[in-house]
C-alpha cells in the first residue's frame, strides 16, 4: 500500500504565503508523477501543479511553485501572493508503481488552506 500525507497549510491573509508538503510512503518502487489539486467551496477539484518525467505543469503561473525531493519522496507547493480565490482543500496526488509491479493513483486526505482578511 501507498500513503500520501499532507502537512502545512492553514489560514493566511491575502497577499501572504504558505507552503504545503506531501510525503509518500509505503511499498513504492517508482513515482511516475506527483501533483497538487485543490477544491474550493462549491467548485470542482482542479489541478494546481504537477510534476512528471516531462517536467512541471503549473496552472497558477507566477504565484505557485511546485518542487520535489525524490530522495525523500516529498513534494512541496510554495504558494505566494495568495488570494481569497485560492481558498480550498488541497490534495496531494501521486501515480505510483508499487514493489508488486502494479501502477495506481493515490490521494492524500487533503489539507485546508484559507485566505481571508
C-alpha positions as CSV (number, residue, x, y, z in Angstrom):
1,X,0.0,0.0,0.0
2,X,1.0,3.6,-0.6
3,X,0.1,6.5,1.7
4,X,0.2,10.2,1.0
5,X,0.2,12.6,3.9
6,X,-0.1,16.4,3.5
7,X,1.2,18.9,6.0
8,X,1.3,22.7,6.3
9,X,-1.5,24.9,5.2
10,X,-3.7,26.9,7.5
11,X,-5.0,30.4,7.3
12,X,-3.3,33.5,5.9
13,X,-4.3,37.0,4.8
14,X,-4.5,38.0,1.2
15,X,-1.0,38.6,-0.2
16,X,0.6,36.2,2.2
17,X,2.4,32.9,1.6
18,X,2.1,29.3,2.7
19,X,3.8,26.1,1.9
20,X,2.2,22.7,1.9
21,X,4.1,19.4,1.8
22,X,3.3,15.9,0.8
23,X,5.1,12.8,1.8
24,X,4.7,9.5,0.0
25,X,5.4,6.3,1.9
26,X,4.8,2.6,1.6
27,X,5.5,-0.1,-1.0
28,X,6.9,2.4,-3.6
29,X,9.0,1.2,-6.4
30,X,8.7,4.3,-8.6
31,X,6.8,7.5,-8.5
32,X,5.7,8.3,-12.1
33,X,4.0,11.6,-11.3
34,X,3.0,13.8,-8.4
35,X,0.7,16.8,-8.2
36,X,-1.4,19.1,-6.2
37,X,-5.1,19.6,-6.7
38,X,-7.5,21.9,-4.9
39,X,-11.2,22.0,-4.4
40,X,-12.7,25.4,-3.5
41,X,-16.1,25.8,-1.9
42,X,-18.8,24.8,-4.4
43,X,-16.2,24.1,-7.1
44,X,-14.8,21.0,-8.8
45,X,-11.4,19.7,-8.0
46,X,-8.8,21.3,-10.2
47,X,-5.1,20.7,-11.0
48,X,-2.8,23.3,-9.3
49,X,0.6,21.9,-10.2
50,X,2.0,18.6,-11.3
51,X,5.4,17.0,-11.8
52,X,6.1,14.2,-14.2
53,X,9.2,12.9,-16.1
54,X,8.4,15.6,-18.7
55,X,8.6,18.5,-16.3
56,X,6.4,20.7,-14.2
57,X,2.9,21.7,-15.1
58,X,1.9,24.8,-13.2
59,X,-1.6,26.1,-13.6
60,X,-1.1,29.1,-11.3
61,X,1.9,30.6,-13.0
62,X,3.9,33.2,-11.3
63,X,2.5,32.6,-7.9
64,X,2.8,28.9,-7.0
65,X,5.9,26.8,-7.3
66,X,5.9,23.0,-7.1
67,X,9.1,21.2,-6.2
68,X,10.0,17.6,-5.3
69,X,12.7,15.9,-3.3
70,X,12.9,12.5,-4.9
71,X,15.3,11.2,-2.3
72,X,12.6,11.7,0.4
73,X,9.5,11.0,-1.8
74,X,8.4,14.5,-0.9
75,X,6.5,17.2,-2.9
76,X,6.1,20.8,-1.9
77,X,3.9,23.6,-3.0
78,X,5.0,27.1,-2.3
79,X,2.1,29.5,-2.6
80,X,2.8,33.2,-2.8
81,X,0.6,36.3,-3.2
82,X,-2.3,34.3,-2.1
83,X,-5.8,35.4,-3.0
84,X,-9.2,34.6,-1.5
85,X,-9.9,32.5,-4.6
86,X,-7.1,30.2,-3.6
87,X,-9.1,29.0,-0.6
88,X,-9.9,25.4,-0.6
89,X,-8.8,21.9,0.3
90,X,-5.5,21.0,-1.3
91,X,-4.9,17.3,-2.2
92,X,-1.7,15.6,-2.9
93,X,-1.8,13.1,-5.8
94,X,0.7,10.5,-7.0
95,X,0.9,7.9,-9.6
96,X,3.0,5.1,-8.2
97,X,4.4,1.8,-9.3
98,X,4.5,-0.4,-6.2
99,X,7.0,-3.1,-5.4
100,X,4.5,-5.6,-6.6
101,X,4.7,-4.1,-10.1
102,X,1.2,-2.5,-10.1
103,X,0.6,1.1,-11.1
104,X,-2.2,3.1,-9.4
105,X,-3.2,6.6,-8.5
106,X,-3.2,7.6,-4.8
107,X,-4.6,10.6,-3.0
108,X,-3.9,12.3,0.3
109,X,-6.6,13.2,2.8
110,X,-6.5,16.8,1.9
111,X,-5.4,19.9,3.8
112,X,-7.3,23.2,4.3
113,X,-5.9,26.5,3.0
114,X,-7.9,29.6,3.9
115,X,-7.1,33.0,2.5
116,X,-9.1,35.8,4.1
117,X,-8.7,39.2,5.7
